[in-house]
Each structure stands twice: as C-alpha cells, then as structure tokens.
C-alpha cells in the first residue's frame, strides 16, 4: 500500500509579517503611553483589541472555529476592559 502525504502550504512568511505588524503596534503603544495622556485608555484598548483579534485569529486558528467559541474569547476580552480602566485609575493615568 502506498500512502500519499499531503503537504500543507508553508505559511512562515505570513506569520513573520503578522509578528512584525504586532511588534509595530506594540512599539506604538509604548511610545503613546510615554508621550501623551490624550484619551490614552480608549486608544490603548482599541490597539489591544486589534492585537487580540490578530493573535486569536491567526496564531490560535480561531478563524476556523464555530461562532460560539469566538464569542467565548470575545467575552473574555470585553470582561477585561473594566479591569484595564481600574488599573489606569489606580495609576492616576485617567
């Protein structure tokens, strides 16, 4: 018996591009944190959400899962937002 091995497409270039994009967003967040206080929590939460979607979608392959599992991850992020605001309040950033 002869078995055929199905090779998947090499996605390493795509993952490197995603990692570079995430690094750029992170550098922007750090620079923003140290240079301005203008509506900082809202901007950082939006940028964090973008990174969250990219990491969960590509690295965890959630884009292939059912909607219920996607909503589970989204609920976790939404529930973390009040804690982020509390952290900013304690640090006198807001």
PDB file of N, CA, C and O in Angstrom:
ATOM      1  N   UNK A   1       0.820  -1.172   0.000  1.00  0.00           N
ATOM      2  CA  UNK A   1       0.000   0.000   0.000  1.00  0.00           C
ATOM      3  C   UNK A   1       0.873   1.247   0.000  1.00  0.00           C
ATOM      4  O   UNK A   1       1.863   1.334   0.727  1.00  0.00           O
ATOM      5  N   UNK A   2       0.494   2.187  -0.810  1.00  0.00           N
ATOM      6  CA  UNK A   2       1.219   3.442  -0.908  1.00  0.00           C
ATOM      7  C   UNK A   2       0.374   4.552  -0.292  1.00  0.00           C
ATOM      8  O   UNK A   2      -0.795   4.722  -0.640  1.00  0.00           O
ATOM      9  N   UNK A   3       0.973   5.300   0.620  1.00  0.00           N
ATOM     10  CA  UNK A   3       0.251   6.402   1.248  1.00  0.00           C
ATOM     11  C   UNK A   3       0.744   7.716   0.677  1.00  0.00           C
ATOM     12  O   UNK A   3       1.943   7.931   0.497  1.00  0.00           O
ATOM     13  N   UNK A   4      -0.196   8.574   0.401  1.00  0.00           N
ATOM     14  CA  UNK A   4       0.137   9.912  -0.074  1.00  0.00           C
ATOM     15  C   UNK A   4       0.167  10.864   1.124  1.00  0.00           C
ATOM     16  O   UNK A   4      -0.789  10.933   1.897  1.00  0.00           O
ATOM     17  N   UNK A   5       1.243  11.575   1.264  1.00  0.00           N
ATOM     18  CA  UNK A   5       1.345  12.568   2.328  1.00  0.00           C
ATOM     19  C   UNK A   5       0.995  13.918   1.728  1.00  0.00           C
ATOM     20  O   UNK A   5       1.605  14.371   0.759  1.00  0.00           O
ATOM     21  N   UNK A   6       0.012  14.536   2.321  1.00  0.00           N
ATOM     22  CA  UNK A   6      -0.436  15.839   1.836  1.00  0.00           C
ATOM     23  C   UNK A   6       0.344  16.933   2.573  1.00  0.00           C
ATOM     24  O   UNK A   6       0.238  17.066   3.793  1.00  0.00           O
ATOM     25  N   UNK A   7       1.111  17.695   1.837  1.00  0.00           N
ATOM     26  CA  UNK A   7       1.900  18.769   2.431  1.00  0.00           C
ATOM     27  C   UNK A   7       1.088  20.050   2.434  1.00  0.00           C
ATOM     28  O   UNK A   7       0.473  20.438   1.442  1.00  0.00           O
ATOM     29  N   UNK A   8       1.115  20.690   3.598  1.00  0.00           N
ATOM     30  CA  UNK A   8       0.426  21.965   3.696  1.00  0.00           C
ATOM     31  C   UNK A   8       1.326  23.078   3.188  1.00  0.00           C
ATOM     32  O   UNK A   8       2.552  22.975   3.194  1.00  0.00           O
ATOM     33  N   UNK A   9       0.682  24.129   2.755  1.00  0.00           N
ATOM     34  CA  UNK A   9       1.396  25.287   2.246  1.00  0.00           C
ATOM     35  C   UNK A   9       2.220  25.922   3.373  1.00  0.00           C
ATOM     36  O   UNK A   9       1.753  26.023   4.507  1.00  0.00           O
ATOM     37  N   UNK A  10       3.428  26.342   3.058  1.00  0.00           N
ATOM     38  CA  UNK A  10       4.294  26.967   4.045  1.00  0.00           C
ATOM     39  C   UNK A  10       3.805  28.393   4.312  1.00  0.00           C
ATOM     40  O   UNK A  10       3.827  29.243   3.422  1.00  0.00           O
ATOM     41  N   UNK A  11       3.365  28.644   5.541  1.00  0.00           N
ATOM     42  CA  UNK A  11       2.839  29.951   5.914  1.00  0.00           C
ATOM     43  C   UNK A  11       3.817  30.758   6.752  1.00  0.00           C
ATOM     44  O   UNK A  11       3.421  31.736   7.386  1.00  0.00           O
ATOM     45  N   UNK A  12       5.076  30.372   6.767  1.00  0.00           N
ATOM     46  CA  UNK A  12       6.033  31.049   7.632  1.00  0.00           C
ATOM     47  C   UNK A  12       6.184  32.527   7.270  1.00  0.00           C
ATOM     48  O   UNK A  12       6.378  33.354   8.161  1.00  0.00           O
ATOM     49  N   UNK A  13       6.100  32.874   6.000  1.00  0.00           N
ATOM     50  CA  UNK A  13       6.222  34.276   5.588  1.00  0.00           C
ATOM     51  C   UNK A  13       5.056  35.090   6.152  1.00  0.00           C
ATOM     52  O   UNK A  13       5.239  36.218   6.607  1.00  0.00           O
ATOM     53  N   UNK A  14       3.862  34.508   6.117  1.00  0.00           N
ATOM     54  CA  UNK A  14       2.687  35.203   6.640  1.00  0.00           C
ATOM     55  C   UNK A  14       2.812  35.422   8.141  1.00  0.00           C
ATOM     56  O   UNK A  14       2.466  36.492   8.641  1.00  0.00           O
ATOM     57  N   UNK A  15       3.305  34.415   8.867  1.00  0.00           N
ATOM     58  CA  UNK A  15       3.450  34.543  10.311  1.00  0.00           C
ATOM     59  C   UNK A  15       4.519  35.559  10.691  1.00  0.00           C
ATOM     60  O   UNK A  15       4.389  36.249  11.702  1.00  0.00           O
ATOM     61  N   UNK A  16       5.558  35.653   9.898  1.00  0.00           N
ATOM     62  CA  UNK A  16       6.591  36.663  10.142  1.00  0.00           C
ATOM     63  C   UNK A  16       6.029  38.055   9.918  1.00  0.00           C
ATOM     64  O   UNK A  16       6.321  38.973  10.685  1.00  0.00           O
ATOM     65  N   UNK A  17       5.222  38.224   8.869  1.00  0.00           N
ATOM     66  CA  UNK A  17       4.579  39.514   8.616  1.00  0.00           C
ATOM     67  C   UNK A  17       3.652  39.902   9.766  1.00  0.00           C
ATOM     68  O   UNK A  17       3.623  41.060  10.183  1.00  0.00           O
ATOM     69  N   UNK A  18       2.903  38.940  10.269  1.00  0.00           N
ATOM     70  CA  UNK A  18       1.997  39.202  11.386  1.00  0.00           C
ATOM     71  C   UNK A  18       2.794  39.588  12.628  1.00  0.00           C
ATOM     72  O   UNK A  18       2.414  40.516  13.343  1.00  0.00           O
ATOM     73  N   UNK A  19       3.887  38.889  12.890  1.00  0.00           N
ATOM     74  CA  UNK A  19       4.725  39.204  14.055  1.00  0.00           C
ATOM     75  C   UNK A  19       5.309  40.611  13.946  1.00  0.00           C
ATOM     76  O   UNK A  19       5.375  41.331  14.942  1.00  0.00           O
ATOM     77  N   UNK A  20       5.728  41.006  12.755  1.00  0.00           N
ATOM     78  CA  UNK A  20       6.267  42.359  12.549  1.00  0.00           C
ATOM     79  C   UNK A  20       5.169  43.390  12.779  1.00  0.00           C
ATOM     80  O   UNK A  20       5.412  44.418  13.411  1.00  0.00           O
ATOM     81  N   UNK A  21       3.963  43.129  12.273  1.00  0.00           N
ATOM     82  CA  UNK A  21       2.841  44.047  12.450  1.00  0.00           C
ATOM     83  C   UNK A  21       2.493  44.191  13.933  1.00  0.00           C
ATOM     84  O   UNK A  21       2.246  45.299  14.410  1.00  0.00           O
ATOM     85  N   UNK A  22       2.473  43.074  14.659  1.00  0.00           N
ATOM     86  CA  UNK A  22       2.191  43.127  16.095  1.00  0.00           C
ATOM     87  C   UNK A  22       3.278  43.893  16.844  1.00  0.00           C
ATOM     88  O   UNK A  22       2.985  44.610  17.801  1.00  0.00           O
ATOM     89  N   UNK A  23       4.520  43.747  16.417  1.00  0.00           N
ATOM     90  CA  UNK A  23       5.625  44.478  17.053  1.00  0.00           C
ATOM     91  C   UNK A  23       5.491  45.975  16.822  1.00  0.00           C
ATOM     92  O   UNK A  23       5.763  46.772  17.720  1.00  0.00           O
ATOM     93  N   UNK A  24       5.078  46.354  15.634  1.00  0.00           N
ATOM     94  CA  UNK A  24       4.884  47.780  15.327  1.00  0.00           C
ATOM     95  C   UNK A  24       3.771  48.363  16.189  1.00  0.00           C
ATOM     96  O   UNK A  24       3.912  49.464  16.723  1.00  0.00           O
ATOM     97  N   UNK A  25       2.667  47.635  16.330  1.00  0.00           N
ATOM     98  CA  UNK A  25       1.574  48.112  17.178  1.00  0.00           C
ATOM     99  C   UNK A  25       2.039  48.242  18.628  1.00  0.00           C
ATOM    100  O   UNK A  25       1.696  49.212  19.303  1.00  0.00           O
ATOM    101  N   UNK A  26       2.810  47.280  19.103  1.00  0.00           N
ATOM    102  CA  UNK A  26       3.309  47.323  20.476  1.00  0.00           C
ATOM    103  C   UNK A  26       4.245  48.511  20.689  1.00  0.00           C
ATOM    104  O   UNK A  26       4.153  49.198  21.706  1.00  0.00           O
ATOM    105  N   UNK A  27       5.135  48.752  19.744  1.00  0.00           N
ATOM    106  CA  UNK A  27       6.028  49.917  19.848  1.00  0.00           C
ATOM    107  C   UNK A  27       5.233  51.215  19.861  1.00  0.00           C
ATOM    108  O   UNK A  27       5.571  52.145  20.593  1.00  0.00           O
ATOM    109  N   UNK A  28       4.176  51.282  19.054  1.00  0.00           N
ATOM    110  CA  UNK A  28       3.316  52.457  19.023  1.00  0.00           C
ATOM    111  C   UNK A  28       2.615  52.641  20.370  1.00  0.00           C
ATOM    112  O   UNK A  28       2.488  53.766  20.855  1.00  0.00           O
ATOM    113  N   UNK A  29       2.161  51.542  20.971  1.00  0.00           N
ATOM    114  CA  UNK A  29       1.505  51.622  22.280  1.00  0.00           C
ATOM    115  C   UNK A  29       2.470  52.142  23.349  1.00  0.00           C
ATOM    116  O   UNK A  29       2.108  53.004  24.150  1.00  0.00           O
ATOM    117  N   UNK A  30       3.676  51.625  23.356  1.00  0.00           N
ATOM    118  CA  UNK A  30       4.665  52.055  24.352  1.00  0.00           C
ATOM    119  C   UNK A  30       5.005  53.525  24.153  1.00  0.00           C
ATOM    120  O   UNK A  30       5.063  54.282  25.123  1.00  0.00           O
ATOM    121  N   UNK A  31       5.230  53.937  22.917  1.00  0.00           N
ATOM    122  CA  UNK A  31       5.538  55.341  22.632  1.00  0.00           C
ATOM    123  C   UNK A  31       4.366  56.237  23.026  1.00  0.00           C
ATOM    124  O   UNK A  31       4.567  57.314  23.587  1.00  0.00           O
ATOM    125  N   UNK A  32       3.164  55.802  22.739  1.00  0.00           N
ATOM    126  CA  UNK A  32       1.973  56.570  23.087  1.00  0.00           C
ATOM    127  C   UNK A  32       1.824  56.707  24.593  1.00  0.00           C
ATOM    128  O   UNK A  32       1.446  57.767  25.090  1.00  0.00           O
ATOM    129  N   UNK A  33       2.116  55.653  25.308  1.00  0.00           N
ATOM    130  CA  UNK A  33       1.994  55.667  26.767  1.00  0.00           C
ATOM    131  C   UNK A  33       2.942  56.685  27.394  1.00  0.00           C
ATOM    132  O   UNK A  33       2.571  57.362  28.353  1.00  0.00           O
ATOM    133  N   UNK A  34       4.149  56.800  26.869  1.00  0.00           N
ATOM    134  CA  UNK A  34       5.139  57.682  27.469  1.00  0.00           C
ATOM    135  C   UNK A  34       5.122  59.109  26.924  1.00  0.00           C
ATOM    136  O   UNK A  34       5.799  59.975  27.477  1.00  0.00           O
ATOM    137  N   UNK A  35       4.371  59.379  25.861  1.00  0.00           N
ATOM    138  CA  UNK A  35       4.408  60.712  25.273  1.00  0.00           C
ATOM    139  C   UNK A  35       3.138  61.518  25.470  1.00  0.00           C
ATOM    140  O   UNK A  35       3.201  62.747  25.455  1.00  0.00           O
ATOM    141  N   UNK A  36       1.993  60.887  25.654  1.00  0.00           N
ATOM    142  CA  UNK A  36       0.747  61.650  25.718  1.00  0.00           C
ATOM    143  C   UNK A  36      -0.216  61.058  26.735  1.00  0.00           C
ATOM    144  O   UNK A  36      -0.107  59.889  27.104  1.00  0.00           O
ATOM    145  N   UNK A  37      -1.146  61.868  27.176  1.00  0.00           N
ATOM    146  CA  UNK A  37      -2.221  61.416  28.048  1.00  0.00           C
ATOM    147  C   UNK A  37      -3.577  61.608  27.393  1.00  0.00           C
ATOM    148  O   UNK A  37      -4.605  61.389  28.033  1.00  0.00           O
ATOM    149  N   UNK A  38      -3.597  62.012  26.131  1.00  0.00           N
ATOM    150  CA  UNK A  38      -4.846  62.299  25.433  1.00  0.00           C
ATOM    151  C   UNK A  38      -5.636  61.019  25.208  1.00  0.00           C
ATOM    152  O   UNK A  38      -5.271  60.202  24.362  1.00  0.00           O
ATOM    153  N   UNK A  39      -6.714  60.842  25.961  1.00  0.00           N
ATOM    154  CA  UNK A  39      -7.632  59.705  25.815  1.00  0.00           C
ATOM    155  C   UNK A  39      -6.874  58.382  25.721  1.00  0.00           C
ATOM    156  O   UNK A  39      -7.208  57.514  24.915  1.00  0.00           O
ATOM    157  N   UNK A  40      -5.873  58.253  26.541  1.00  0.00           N
ATOM    158  CA  UNK A  40      -4.980  57.108  26.484  1.00  0.00           C
ATOM    159  C   UNK A  40      -5.669  55.760  26.677  1.00  0.00           C
ATOM    160  O   UNK A  40      -5.402  54.849  25.892  1.00  0.00           O
ATOM    161  N   UNK A  41      -6.525  55.578  27.656  1.00  0.00           N
ATOM    162  CA  UNK A  41      -7.132  54.251  27.844  1.00  0.00           C
ATOM    163  C   UNK A  41      -7.921  53.771  26.633  1.00  0.00           C
ATOM    164  O   UNK A  41      -7.820  52.606  26.249  1.00  0.00           O
ATOM    165  N   UNK A  42      -8.694  54.645  26.038  1.00  0.00           N
ATOM    166  CA  UNK A  42      -9.500  54.237  24.881  1.00  0.00           C
ATOM    167  C   UNK A  42      -8.616  53.819  23.711  1.00  0.00           C
ATOM    168  O   UNK A  42      -8.888  52.819  23.047  1.00  0.00           O
ATOM    169  N   UNK A  43      -7.568  54.579  23.463  1.00  0.00           N
ATOM    170  CA  UNK A  43      -6.665  54.255  22.351  1.00  0.00           C
ATOM    171  C   UNK A  43      -5.941  52.930  22.607  1.00  0.00           C
ATOM    172  O   UNK A  43      -5.817  52.096  21.710  1.00  0.00           O
ATOM    173  N   UNK A  44      -5.465  52.748  23.844  1.00  0.00           N
ATOM    174  CA  UNK A  44      -4.757  51.505  24.162  1.00  0.00           C
ATOM    175  C   UNK A  44      -5.678  50.293  24.118  1.00  0.00           C
ATOM    176  O   UNK A  44      -5.251  49.210  23.719  1.00  0.00           O
ATOM    177  N   UNK A  45      -6.926  50.458  24.519  1.00  0.00           N
ATOM    178  CA  UNK A  45      -7.871  49.343  24.456  1.00  0.00           C
ATOM    179  C   UNK A  45      -8.167  48.982  23.004  1.00  0.00           C
ATOM    180  O   UNK A  45      -8.263  47.801  22.673  1.00  0.00           O
ATOM    181  N   UNK A  46      -8.312  49.965  22.144  1.00  0.00           N
ATOM    182  CA  UNK A  46      -8.555  49.690  20.719  1.00  0.00           C
ATOM    183  C   UNK A  46      -7.360  48.963  20.109  1.00  0.00           C
ATOM    184  O   UNK A  46      -7.532  47.981  19.388  1.00  0.00           O
ATOM    185  N   UNK A  47      -6.150  49.443  20.395  1.00  0.00           N
ATOM    186  CA  UNK A  47      -4.956  48.784  19.861  1.00  0.00           C
ATOM    187  C   UNK A  47      -4.800  47.375  20.432  1.00  0.00           C
ATOM    188  O   UNK A  47      -4.380  46.461  19.722  1.00  0.00           O
ATOM    189  N   UNK A  48      -5.133  47.200  21.697  1.00  0.00           N
ATOM    190  CA  UNK A  48      -5.081  45.860  22.295  1.00  0.00           C
ATOM    191  C   UNK A  48      -6.098  44.931  21.652  1.00  0.00           C
ATOM    192  O   UNK A  48      -5.822  43.749  21.446  1.00  0.00           O
ATOM    193  N   UNK A  49      -7.260  45.456  21.341  1.00  0.00           N
ATOM    194  CA  UNK A  49      -8.282  44.638  20.686  1.00  0.00           C
ATOM    195  C   UNK A  49      -7.808  44.193  19.298  1.00  0.00           C
ATOM    196  O   UNK A  49      -8.037  43.049  18.902  1.00  0.00           O
ATOM    197  N   UNK A  50      -7.160  45.079  18.570  1.00  0.00           N
ATOM    198  CA  UNK A  50      -6.629  44.718  17.250  1.00  0.00           C
ATOM    199  C   UNK A  50      -5.609  43.586  17.393  1.00  0.00           C
ATOM    200  O   UNK A  50      -5.639  42.617  16.635  1.00  0.00           O
ATOM    201  N   UNK A  51      -4.709  43.717  18.368  1.00  0.00           N
ATOM    202  CA  UNK A  51      -3.719  42.661  18.585  1.00  0.00           C
ATOM    203  C   UNK A  51      -4.390  41.362  19.036  1.00  0.00           C
ATOM    204  O   UNK A  51      -3.981  40.276  18.624  1.00  0.00           O
ATOM    205  N   UNK A  52      -5.406  41.470  19.871  1.00  0.00           N
ATOM    206  CA  UNK A  52      -6.145  40.308  20.346  1.00  0.00           C
ATOM    207  C   UNK A  52      -6.765  39.546  19.173  1.00  0.00           C
ATOM    208  O   UNK A  52      -6.653  38.323  19.091  1.00  0.00           O
ATOM    209  N   UNK A  53      -7.410  40.268  18.280  1.00  0.00           N
ATOM    210  CA  UNK A  53      -8.054  39.629  17.126  1.00  0.00           C
ATOM    211  C   UNK A  53      -7.030  38.942  16.239  1.00  0.00           C
ATOM    212  O   UNK A  53      -7.266  37.834  15.758  1.00  0.00           O
ATOM    213  N   UNK A  54      -5.901  39.587  16.019  1.00  0.00           N
ATOM    214  CA  UNK A  54      -4.865  39.001  15.162  1.00  0.00           C
ATOM    215  C   UNK A  54      -4.282  37.737  15.790  1.00  0.00           C
ATOM    216  O   UNK A  54      -4.141  36.714  15.119  1.00  0.00           O
ATOM    217  N   UNK A  55      -3.943  37.808  17.073  1.00  0.00           N
ATOM    218  CA  UNK A  55      -3.336  36.649  17.738  1.00  0.00           C
ATOM    219  C   UNK A  55      -4.321  35.486  17.813  1.00  0.00           C
ATOM    220  O   UNK A  55      -3.969  34.350  17.495  1.00  0.00           O
ATOM    221  N   UNK A  56      -5.534  35.765  18.228  1.00  0.00           N
ATOM    222  CA  UNK A  56      -6.529  34.697  18.352  1.00  0.00           C
ATOM    223  C   UNK A  56      -6.908  34.150  16.974  1.00  0.00           C
ATOM    224  O   UNK A  56      -7.088  32.944  16.805  1.00  0.00           O
ATOM    225  N   UNK A  57      -7.025  35.031  16.008  1.00  0.00           N
ATOM    226  CA  UNK A  57      -7.445  34.598  14.681  1.00  0.00           C
ATOM    227  C   UNK A  57      -6.406  33.793  13.931  1.00  0.00           C
ATOM    228  O   UNK A  57      -6.727  32.771  13.326  1.00  0.00           O
ATOM    229  N   UNK A  58      -5.165  34.242  13.966  1.00  0.00           N
ATOM    230  CA  UNK A  58      -4.141  33.582  13.166  1.00  0.00           C
ATOM    231  C   UNK A  58      -3.341  32.540  13.942  1.00  0.00           C
ATOM    232  O   UNK A  58      -3.207  31.402  13.493  1.00  0.00           O
ATOM    233  N   UNK A  59      -2.814  32.919  15.093  1.00  0.00           N
ATOM    234  CA  UNK A  59      -1.941  32.004  15.816  1.00  0.00           C
ATOM    235  C   UNK A  59      -2.698  30.894  16.527  1.00  0.00           C
ATOM    236  O   UNK A  59      -2.172  29.794  16.693  1.00  0.00           O
ATOM    237  N   UNK A  60      -3.934  31.171  16.952  1.00  0.00           N
ATOM    238  CA  UNK A  60      -4.729  30.146  17.618  1.00  0.00           C
ATOM    239  C   UNK A  60      -5.716  29.492  16.653  1.00  0.00           C
ATOM    240  O   UNK A  60      -6.498  28.631  17.056  1.00  0.00           O
ATOM    241  N   UNK A  61      -5.684  29.893  15.386  1.00  0.00           N
ATOM    242  CA  UNK A  61      -6.544  29.349  14.330  1.00  0.00           C
ATOM    243  C   UNK A  61      -8.026  29.426  14.683  1.00  0.00           C
ATOM    244  O   UNK A  61      -8.802  28.545  14.312  1.00  0.00           O
ATOM    245  N   UNK A  62      -8.412  30.464  15.389  1.00  0.00           N
ATOM    246  CA  UNK A  62      -9.809  30.625  15.772  1.00  0.00           C
ATOM    247  C   UNK A  62     -10.685  30.997  14.579  1.00  0.00           C
ATOM    248  O   UNK A  62     -11.907  30.852  14.633  1.00  0.00           O
ATOM    249  N   UNK A  63     -10.068  31.471  13.514  1.00  0.00           N
ATOM    250  CA  UNK A  63     -10.860  31.855  12.345  1.00  0.00           C
ATOM    251  C   UNK A  63     -11.555  30.652  11.701  1.00  0.00           C
ATOM    252  O   UNK A  63     -12.469  30.826  10.894  1.00  0.00           O
ATOM    253  N   UNK A  64     -11.130  29.443  12.049  1.00  0.00           N
ATOM    254  CA  UNK A  64     -11.753  28.243  11.507  1.00  0.00           C
ATOM    255  C   UNK A  64     -12.774  27.622  12.455  1.00  0.00           C
ATOM    256  O   UNK A  64     -13.398  26.613  12.124  1.00  0.00           O
ATOM    257  N   UNK A  65     -12.946  28.218  13.628  1.00  0.00           N
ATOM    258  CA  UNK A  65     -13.821  27.636  14.644  1.00  0.00           C
ATOM    259  C   UNK A  65     -15.253  28.152  14.519  1.00  0.00           C
ATOM    260  O   UNK A  65     -15.546  29.042  13.722  1.00  0.00           O
ATOM    261  N   UNK A  66     -16.129  27.571  15.323  1.00  0.00           N
ATOM    262  CA  UNK A  66     -17.533  27.971  15.336  1.00  0.00           C
ATOM    263  C   UNK A  66     -17.698  29.315  16.037  1.00  0.00           C
ATOM    264  O   UNK A  66     -16.829  29.753  16.791  1.00  0.00           O
ATOM    265  N   UNK A  67     -18.839  29.962  15.770  1.00  0.00           N
ATOM    266  CA  UNK A  67     -19.086  31.285  16.329  1.00  0.00           C
ATOM    267  C   UNK A  67     -19.149  31.275  17.849  1.00  0.00           C
ATOM    268  O   UNK A  67     -18.734  32.246  18.482  1.00  0.00           O
ATOM    269  N   UNK A  68     -19.651  30.217  18.443  1.00  0.00           N
ATOM    270  CA  UNK A  68     -19.767  30.164  19.895  1.00  0.00           C
ATOM    271  C   UNK A  68     -18.395  30.253  20.563  1.00  0.00           C
ATOM    272  O   UNK A  68     -18.243  30.940  21.573  1.00  0.00           O
ATOM    273  N   UNK A  69     -17.422  29.580  20.021  1.00  0.00           N
ATOM    274  CA  UNK A  69     -16.074  29.648  20.584  1.00  0.00           C
ATOM    275  C   UNK A  69     -15.474  31.033  20.386  1.00  0.00           C
ATOM    276  O   UNK A  69     -14.765  31.529  21.261  1.00  0.00           O
ATOM    277  N   UNK A  70     -15.749  31.665  19.245  1.00  0.00           N
ATOM    278  CA  UNK A  70     -15.273  33.028  19.007  1.00  0.00           C
ATOM    279  C   UNK A  70     -15.890  33.990  20.019  1.00  0.00           C
ATOM    280  O   UNK A  70     -15.207  34.873  20.538  1.00  0.00           O
ATOM    281  N   UNK A  71     -17.183  33.817  20.299  1.00  0.00           N
ATOM    282  CA  UNK A  71     -17.851  34.674  21.273  1.00  0.00           C
ATOM    283  C   UNK A  71     -17.289  34.472  22.675  1.00  0.00           C
ATOM    284  O   UNK A  71     -17.238  35.417  23.462  1.00  0.00           O
ATOM    285  N   UNK A  72     -16.869  33.258  22.992  1.00  0.00           N
ATOM    286  CA  UNK A  72     -16.261  32.968  24.286  1.00  0.00           C
ATOM    287  C   UNK A  72     -14.985  33.791  24.472  1.00  0.00           C
ATOM    288  O   UNK A  72     -14.778  34.373  25.537  1.00  0.00           O
ATOM    289  N   UNK A  73     -14.136  33.845  23.460  1.00  0.00           N
ATOM    290  CA  UNK A  73     -12.908  34.627  23.538  1.00  0.00           C
ATOM    291  C   UNK A  73     -13.210  36.119  23.578  1.00  0.00           C
ATOM    292  O   UNK A  73     -12.558  36.866  24.308  1.00  0.00           O
ATOM    293  N   UNK A  74     -14.193  36.555  22.798  1.00  0.00           N
ATOM    294  CA  UNK A  74     -14.570  37.964  22.785  1.00  0.00           C
ATOM    295  C   UNK A  74     -15.116  38.377  24.146  1.00  0.00           C
ATOM    296  O   UNK A  74     -14.814  39.472  24.621  1.00  0.00           O
ATOM    297  N   UNK A  75     -15.904  37.531  24.776  1.00  0.00           N
ATOM    298  CA  UNK A  75     -16.441  37.831  26.099  1.00  0.00           C
ATOM    299  C   UNK A  75     -15.316  38.009  27.114  1.00  0.00           C
ATOM    300  O   UNK A  75     -15.387  38.893  27.968  1.00  0.00           O
ATOM    301  N   UNK A  76     -14.295  37.189  27.030  1.00  0.00           N
ATOM    302  CA  UNK A  76     -13.146  37.331  27.926  1.00  0.00           C
ATOM    303  C   UNK A  76     -12.461  38.674  27.763  1.00  0.00           C
ATOM    304  O   UNK A  76     -12.051  39.289  28.748  1.00  0.00           O
ATOM    305  N   UNK A  77     -12.335  39.131  26.534  1.00  0.00           N
ATOM    306  CA  UNK A  77     -11.710  40.434  26.300  1.00  0.00           C
ATOM    307  C   UNK A  77     -12.596  41.563  26.815  1.00  0.00           C
ATOM    308  O   UNK A  77     -12.114  42.490  27.466  1.00  0.00           O
ATOM    309  N   UNK A  78     -13.884  41.482  26.524  1.00  0.00           N
ATOM    310  CA  UNK A  78     -14.807  42.535  26.961  1.00  0.00           C
ATOM    311  C   UNK A  78     -14.845  42.614  28.490  1.00  0.00           C
ATOM    312  O   UNK A  78     -14.901  43.708  29.049  1.00  0.00           O
ATOM    313  N   UNK A  79     -14.816  41.474  29.161  1.00  0.00           N
ATOM    314  CA  UNK A  79     -14.831  41.479  30.622  1.00  0.00           C
ATOM    315  C   UNK A  79     -13.539  42.026  31.220  1.00  0.00           C
ATOM    316  O   UNK A  79     -13.525  42.434  32.381  1.00  0.00           O
ATOM    317  N   UNK A  80     -12.463  42.042  30.453  1.00  0.00           N
ATOM    318  CA  UNK A  80     -11.197  42.571  30.973  1.00  0.00           C
ATOM    319  C   UNK A  80     -11.118  44.096  30.878  1.00  0.00           C
ATOM    320  O   UNK A  80     -10.277  44.705  31.539  1.00  0.00           O
ATOM    321  N   UNK A  81     -11.968  44.716  30.080  1.00  0.00           N
ATOM    322  CA  UNK A  81     -11.908  46.176  29.886  1.00  0.00           C
ATOM    323  C   UNK A  81     -12.119  46.952  31.188  1.00  0.00           C
ATOM    324  O   UNK A  81     -11.366  47.891  31.443  1.00  0.00           O
ATOM    325  N   UNK A  82     -13.115  46.604  32.035  1.00  0.00           N
ATOM    326  CA  UNK A  82     -13.235  47.353  33.307  1.00  0.00           C
ATOM    327  C   UNK A  82     -11.980  47.253  34.179  1.00  0.00           C
ATOM    328  O   UNK A  82     -11.627  48.213  34.863  1.00  0.00           O
ATOM    329  N   UNK A  83     -11.312  46.111  34.160  1.00  0.00           N
ATOM    330  CA  UNK A  83     -10.088  45.966  34.947  1.00  0.00           C
ATOM    331  C   UNK A  83      -8.961  46.841  34.396  1.00  0.00           C
ATOM    332  O   UNK A  83      -8.126  47.334  35.155  1.00  0.00           O
ATOM    333  N   UNK A  84      -8.939  47.029  33.098  1.00  0.00           N
ATOM    334  CA  UNK A  84      -7.943  47.917  32.498  1.00  0.00           C
ATOM    335  C   UNK A  84      -8.191  49.355  32.957  1.00  0.00           C
ATOM    336  O   UNK A  84      -7.249  50.070  33.299  1.00  0.00           O
ATOM    337  N   UNK A  85      -9.463  49.779  32.963  1.00  0.00           N
ATOM    338  CA  UNK A  85      -9.783  51.121  33.440  1.00  0.00           C
ATOM    339  C   UNK A  85      -9.444  51.289  34.923  1.00  0.00           C
ATOM    340  O   UNK A  85      -8.959  52.346  35.327  1.00  0.00           O
ATOM    341  N   UNK A  86      -9.691  50.265  35.734  1.00  0.00           N
ATOM    342  CA  UNK A  86      -9.347  50.335  37.152  1.00  0.00           C
ATOM    343  C   UNK A  86      -7.835  50.494  37.318  1.00  0.00           C
ATOM    344  O   UNK A  86      -7.378  51.263  38.163  1.00  0.00           O
ATOM    345  N   UNK A  87      -7.067  49.770  36.514  1.00  0.00           N
ATOM    346  CA  UNK A  87      -5.617  49.903  36.562  1.00  0.00           C
ATOM    347  C   UNK A  87      -5.185  51.318  36.226  1.00  0.00           C
ATOM    348  O   UNK A  87      -4.306  51.870  36.888  1.00  0.00           O
ATOM    349  N   UNK A  88      -5.795  51.916  35.202  1.00  0.00           N
ATOM    350  CA  UNK A  88      -5.464  53.291  34.832  1.00  0.00           C
ATOM    351  C   UNK A  88      -5.861  54.270  35.938  1.00  0.00           C
ATOM    352  O   UNK A  88      -5.145  55.238  36.197  1.00  0.00           O
ATOM    353  N   UNK A  89      -6.998  54.023  36.589  1.00  0.00           N
ATOM    354  CA  UNK A  89      -7.426  54.885  37.689  1.00  0.00           C
ATOM    355  C   UNK A  89      -6.467  54.808  38.870  1.00  0.00           C
ATOM    356  O   UNK A  89      -6.142  55.830  39.474  1.00  0.00           O
ATOM    357  N   UNK A  90      -6.020  53.616  39.197  1.00  0.00           N
ATOM    358  CA  UNK A  90      -5.082  53.457  40.311  1.00  0.00           C
ATOM    359  C   UNK A  90      -3.745  54.111  40.041  1.00  0.00           C
ATOM    360  O   UNK A  90      -3.092  54.593  40.966  1.00  0.00           O
ATOM    361  N   UNK A  91      -3.335  54.134  38.806  1.00  0.00           N
ATOM    362  CA  UNK A  91      -2.046  54.727  38.429  1.00  0.00           C
ATOM    363  C   UNK A  91      -2.160  56.226  38.129  1.00  0.00           C
ATOM    364  O   UNK A  91      -1.174  56.855  37.745  1.00  0.00           O
ATOM    365  N   UNK A  92      -3.361  56.801  38.303  1.00  0.00           N
ATOM    366  CA  UNK A  92      -3.628  58.216  38.019  1.00  0.00           C
ATOM    367  C   UNK A  92      -3.311  58.597  36.578  1.00  0.00           C
ATOM    368  O   UNK A  92      -2.791  59.682  36.318  1.00  0.00           O
ATOM    369  N   UNK A  93      -3.622  57.708  35.648  1.00  0.00           N
ATOM    370  CA  UNK A  93      -3.391  57.984  34.234  1.00  0.00           C
ATOM    371  C   UNK A  93      -4.613  58.644  33.612  1.00  0.00           C
ATOM    372  O   UNK A  93      -4.499  59.413  32.658  1.00  0.00           O
ATOM    373  N   UNK A  94      -5.775  58.339  34.158  1.00  0.00           N
ATOM    374  CA  UNK A  94      -7.005  58.945  33.620  1.00  0.00           C
ATOM    375  C   UNK A  94      -7.217  60.282  34.305  1.00  0.00           C
ATOM    376  O   UNK A  94      -8.191  60.977  34.014  1.00  0.00           O
TER     377      UNK A  94
END
